[in-house]
Amino acid sequence: LYVADRGAGRLWRLRDRNQDGRYEFKQALPQRFDQPSGLAISGKKIYISDRNAVWVMNGMNPPRKLAGLVNSGSRGTHHPLSLTENGKTLYLGLSTKAGEAKLLQLNVETGEAALVQNKETNQEIIGLVAFGDSAPWLALEHGIGPSLKNITPISHSHSFKSLALPVSAAISEKSDWPAAFKNKVIVSRQSGGGYDVL
């Protein structure tokens, strides 16, 4: 499991060898990033987004800049990433200073970007999750849905704070996840009383 630590600008690698939900090994990767907020993994490749760029690491080799974000008009806070199951398409969520949310598709080799969806909103995209090889579901601060044009709002007294996570990939014969969670999206949200999971 890889975890992005925005405050420290680090990535952590956690190992749970016996798959009991508790890690036995924690290692900080030597590379530093500027408030990393997005992670996606395909084989030995790790894609990382921070305030300035989308990076790709192959194994433990130094990161290579895949796409710059400095001139993108981004607010510079959340840049969630999601890979399709085949690892060929990388999606990037971008929220602009001009009040627009954008879903971009990045070429995993060249970093060339293509606009997939956009919507005028002051809400940030805080999470993406792809099922199979289709475009990902999106979580905004106050809504979630299969596209920017089809967002189900939630109360403004609540806000999504973490990435939307698919559990279908985690469900196997060895998994403790209930079978009823297959093909579902799990998100956490914050309210006045703390966090809850949906």
N, C-alpha and C positions, 0 to 999 in steps of 0.2 A: 504494500500500500504506500502510495506517495502522497504527502501532505504539503501544501503550500503555506508557509508562514509569512503573511503579508508584512507584519511588523518588523520581523528580522530580515526579510528579503531572502529567506532560505527555503530549500526543499528538503524534506525529511523522508527517508526511506524507513518504513516500519515492516518488520517481518513477524508473522504469526505462523510459525512452523507447524504447530499441531492444530491450527484452525479452531481455536477455542474462543476467539474474539478478544484475546489479550496478546499484545505484541511482546516478544521476548528480546527484540533487537531494534535499536533506534540509531540511525546514522544521518548526520547532516551532509548533504552533498556539498562539495567544495565551491560550487558556483554560486554567485550572488545575483539577485534580480531586484528590480525596483518595484516593490510591492506586488509580488506575483498574485494573480487572482484566477487564473485558468489553467487547468491541467487536462491533458488527454494522452492516452498511451496506446500504442500499437506495436506489439512485439517488443523490440529493444528500443524503439523510438519514443521519446517523451516530448510532447509539445507543451510549452509553457507560455502564458501571456503575462506581461507585466504592464506598467504604465506606458512604456515606450515602444514595445515590439512584441511580436510572436516569435518565439525561439524554438528550435528543435535540437534535441540531444540524441545522439545515437550511442547507446550504451553509456559509458562513463567519459566519452569524448567531450571536449569543450562545446558549449552551445553555439549554434550557428543561427544568425538572424534570418528568419524566414520572411517576415513582413514587418515594416516599420509602422508605428501608430502615431508618431509625433505630429504629422501633418494630416491626420484623419479627422480632425475636429472633435475627437473623443473628449469626454469629461475627464478621462484618465483614472477612473476608479475601478469599475468591474469590467473585465474582458473575458467572459466565460467562453470555454471551448468545448466542442463535442466532435468526436470522430464517428463516422459510420462504421458498421461492424466489419466491413471489408478493409478498413484503414485507408481508403483511397480519397475520402472527402473529409476535410476539416472545416467545421463551422465556427464562426466567431460572432459573438454578440457585442454590439457596439452602441453606446448611447452617446449622442452628440450634444455639444453645447448649444446647438440651434434647436433643441427640443425634438429630436428624432431618434427613434430606435431602429437599428439596422441589423439584419441577419446577413452575414457575408459568408461566402463559400471560398475557401482558400485552396489553391493547388498545393498539395503536400510536398512537391518537389521544387517549384519555383516561387511560391508565395503569392502568385498572382491572385487578386481578389475579384469576385463577381458578386453583385448585389442580388440576393435571393428575395428578401422581403424588407419593407420599411413601413414605419408608421409614425405619425406625429404624436408624441407623448413626452411628458417630463419624467416619466418613470424610467428607471434604469433596468436593463436586462441583467438579471442576477444569476440565471442558470439556464443551461441547455442540456437536453438529453435526447440522443438519437436512438430510435428503435430500428434495428436492422440497417438498411441502407437508405432510408428515407430522411427527409429534412427533420430536424429535431423539434421536440416540444420546447416551449420557452416559458420561463418564469420571470415575470416582471415583479417590481416591488409589491404591487397590489393586485396581481392576477396571474393566471396560468392558462396555457392553451396550446393547441397543435400548430398555431401560426400567429403572427402578429395581428392578423385580421380577425382572429377567432379566440380572443382572450376572455376567460371567465373571471370577472372581478371578484375580489374579496373586500371585506370591510377595511376602510382606511385606518381603523383602530388596530389592525393587524398588518404586518408586512413580512413578506418572505425574506429570509436572511441567508439561506444556504442554497447550494446548488440542488437542483432537482436530480434525483438519483434513480436510475433504473435498477430494479431488483431481478429482472428476468434472467440476466446473465449470472446472478449469484445463486440462482436456484438450481440445485443439482441434488443427486441422491445423498450427498454428504452434507447438504446445507440444512440449517435449522430454520430457514425462512418458510413460512406457511405457503403451501401450493397456491392458495387464494391470492397471493401477491404477484403471481406471474403476470407479466405484461401490464403492471401498474407503475405509476410514478409516485415516489415518496418525496415529500418536501417538508422542511421545517419552517415554521413561521414564528414571529415574535409578536407578543401582545403585552399589555400592561402587566400581566401576571407572570410573564416569563415566556418560555418556548413550548410549543407543542408540535407534534408530528402528524402529518396528514398523508 
